[in-house]
């Protein structure tokens, strides 16, 4: 994402989407090409392969998810500014998944 709108759940508003199979305890993705700017990454593990992040009736994710800067607020989704980073200055990120 390169803006607040849609972050982190609306992949239709993302600048780019990437899908890959998770095999093992870590996954490496190469995302590009991208124009220089501010971006925030949002990812999830689609365990039931339905193409979306499933949540409970409160909106709490039932599948693993993560965002850039590893920002996990307690009672809400992270906001773009909290997960944003500068590209190309920061070109490698490690994102922790929360289950």
N, C-alpha and C positions, 0 to 999 in steps of 0.2 A: 504494500500500500504506500502511496505517496501523499495521502491526505487523511483527515479525520473520517470523512464520509465512508461508511461501510466497515471500518476497522473495528474489531477483528473478525467479524463473522460473515460478512457479505463478500464472498469471493467474486461475485459479478463486478464489484467495484475495485477490485485489486488491479494493480498495474500488470501483474504476472501471476499465473498459478502454475504449480509444478506438482506432479504426482510421482511417487516412487514407492516401491515395496520396501517395507522395513524388515530386514533380516538381521537379527542379532540385537545387541544392546545399544548400538549407535548407528546412525545413518549420516552419510555425507552427501550434500546436494551442491551442485554448482548452478547458480542462478545468474542468467545474463542473456544478452547484454542489457545494461541499464544505463540511463543517462545519469550524470552526477546530480545529487540532490539528497533530500531527507526521505528515508524510508522506514517502515516498520514491518516486521515479518510476523505472521500468525500462522501456526501450523497445528495439525491435529492428526491423531492416529485413527483412521476410519476402521475400527475393529469389525464392524458388521457390514462394511463395504456398501453403504447406501449413499455415499457421496456427500454426506453432511455431518457436522458435529452434533451428535445427539445430546440432549440435555434433559434434566428432570423437570417437573412442573414449576420449579422455582427458577429455572434457567441455568442451573449448575451443570456443567458438562459431565456426561457419563463416560466419555472417551478421553484418552490422554490428549492434552493440548499444551502449547507453549507459545511464547511471544519473544521477540527480540528484547534484550536487556533483562530477560528473565523476571519480568515484573508481574507479580500475582497479587492484586489487591484482594482483600478478604470478602467483601460483599458486593462486588461489581466487576464488570469486565475491564481490562486495562484500556486506557485511552491511547490514541496515536502518539501524542507527545511523550508519554511515559515509556513507550517502546521504540521511539524513533532514534535513528542513528544516521550519521553522515556517510554517504558513499560518493567518491571512492576512498575517502580517508580510512574508513573501517571496511575491510574487505573480507574478513573472516570472523564468523560469529559462532559461539557455542550456545545452543538453546536447550535448556532443561525442560523435560516434559513433566507435567503435573497430572497425576492420576487420582 
